[in-house]
């Protein structure tokens, strides 16, 4: 993983030399807000606090401040930014739930009500299980869930990618799970450790820590190949489930934000993504720096939306 993060940082260095030549915008605020629509202490909050620290250290003007606006599975803060003045002084940290929540009918808007600024990171998904769960791999989980449908309990932020990964697994395997909603990562992991639920999505670092301690089980990682950080954990593909999945995190602005403001923040975030402290924090979170500028991020959004919409239609959960 360290090798991957290092090579990504070198790529970003070359890319940043081009993009950071953008002229700074004259924004009408001394401090801009980056709304993180999840509670403090979760994966997304930790990742963006690192990015904001790097941006401010590099002299971002206006400076950036993380503001947590948690609630409604990330949609409360998203609505706040959607309705904010498009002057470049309010930004939103978001991930794939911007379209999964729309597709499952939790909200009536999706990525296209925002202006893409930059895609920042990618976090591969791991299927985690409580230590007392009566299964230790995907084969055992599938058998248990088929034997007693809707009795195996999975925790998720409903409508988010932590929910969608299990919905897709249901579709691919024929198993049926019971879901309990949680607002964010910390709450879900606390419930998993307390054995209040049996399943939950995790990242590499979380899985490595708790698997080593013997307090949680890793059932499989949703990557093409095993990760060097967890070489003992089999991929879902190895276990007969053809699924590669993870969380893409980025930054957007309210619709109508001037192109000069978008270019300004794109350059600021490109520079932050190259900061060694950010790369190290991402590695510590089981996350990969994956910077894309505004234009490429827009294409990424469309591709991700189309893929998830196809899955939602196939699963019979498409609500729009």
CORBELGI-V73091 format. One line per field, one symbol per residue. phi: phi as a letter, one per 20 degrees, with the letter a starting at -180 (. if undefined). psi: psi as a letter, one per 20 degrees, with the letter a starting at -180 (. if undefined). burial: + if it has 24 or more other C-alpha atoms within 12 Angstrom, else -. A space follows every 50 residues. Layout:
phi = ???
psi = ???
burial = ???
This chain:
phi = .fffffffffffgffffeffefffeeeebeceedfdecffnegfffffff ffgffffengcffdcfcecfplmneffffgfgeffednecccebcgffdf fffenfcdbcgfecefdaedbccfecedcffefebcbfgffffffffcgm dfedeaegneffeffffffgffdnfcdddcecfbfgfffffffemfcdca fcdffgfffffffmdbdderdecfcgegfcfeefffffendebdbadddb cccggnfggffffffgfffffffefgffgfffgfdmcdfbfcfgffffff gffffffffgffffemdfde
psi = hggghghhhhghggghhghjiqpqqnqlqhpqpopokrqqirggggghhg ggggghhjkporrqppopmqqlkihghghghhjrpmjjiprpprbiihhh hghjjhrjqbhjjropgppgrpoqqpoqqqhjqkqjrhgggggghhhnqk hppppqopiahhghhhghgghhiirprpqpqqhagggghghghikhrhqq prrgggggghghikiqqphqplrhrqphhmhioqrhghjjonppqapppa prrqpipqhhgghghggghgghhiphhggggghijkqppmppagghhghg ggggggghggggghikjoi.
burial = +---++-++--++-++--++----+-+----+++++++++-+++++++++ ++++++-+-+++++++++++-+++++++++++-+-+++++++++++++++ ++++-++--++++++++++++++++++++++-++++++--++-++----- -++++++++++++++++++++-+-+++++++++++++++++++-++++++ ++++++++-++---+++++++++--++-++--+++++-+-+-++++++++ +++++-+++-++++++++++++++++++++++++++++++++++--++-+ +--++--++-++--+-+---
